[in-house]
Amino acid sequence: MLKLTLMDILKIALTGGIACGKSQMAQVFAELGADVVRLDDISKQVTTPGSDGLRELVDAFGEKILNQDDELNRQVLRAILLENESNKNCIEVILHPKILKTMQEWQKNSKKPLNIVEIPLLIERNLAYLFDRVIILTCNEEKQLKRLKNRANIDEKQAKKMISMQTSHENRLKISAELPCDIIENNGTLTDLKKQTKQLYQKLNQSVGI
């Protein structure tokens, strides 16, 4: 059995625009054997009932953000976030430190050679220093809008606003000057994405001597 050292573990950031297929790729990586975590899942962990994250959000925005079971109503919180920059900044100040701390604890405890974090705001939050390599997933604007509208059940105006709140694809590509970078275009089918992911998984395994 391969005994890993800290240097044998490759810390990889999986990033890209909203609705470009990051979660689908992350799931395929996990099925192939990589250690994978999604920051959206960590966000849910730090806002469970009784958590500091949820308490601070309620203090900031009131009990209207809770559903009947006193759990966070994410649809309501998303609407609040989209209202203005002040709300967005407030939510980020509350949640991002807690999410980052949990993510780093997960990285520290990972034992598999490929350690992959699905992290949408890698560039916006200047978090590249926490990783050894970056995967950027992209797709054309038409597909991105269609996927986002269907996934979030929102209209085109809301979808475009959500997309505009993230950095541009061109800005994401600048990370390649800092870290090794793999760019994957996801304009095809899920089968196509699975094939691309498997090929990349094999390449990454080779880079750590597997």
C-alpha angles and dihedrals in degrees: 000000000000112000110211129210125199089264091055092062114088112210108210130186116210108201142154142125123315114279094014092121104266095141092049091051091046090053092051091049089052092049089051091054108267122134104248136180130176120217088217088062091048088050088057090049093055093048101050118131110286094021124129089237095059093042092053092048090052090049089053102041107015134241091301087090091064127085125218091280092054090250123133113276099218094190091058092046091050090053090051091049091053094050096079146335093259092061091046092052092047093053091047093049090053100043110027099069090050092047092048093050092051091047093052091049089052091050091050092053096045114116102180122096094241114054109183126185119190099218118169096186099047094128097036092054096040092235100143090108089073093063142063097208141012133219113200115198117197141171137178120279095250093056092042093055093045094049093046095048091049095043099046097031092232135133126257094261092056091044092053090048091053091049092048091056090067128070120266125265089244090056092049090055090062088075087076087077089063105035140018105274136199116198118202123187111211103193097124137063130306088257089057091050092049090052092049091047093051091051091049091046090056091048092050092048090053090053090061094042099257 
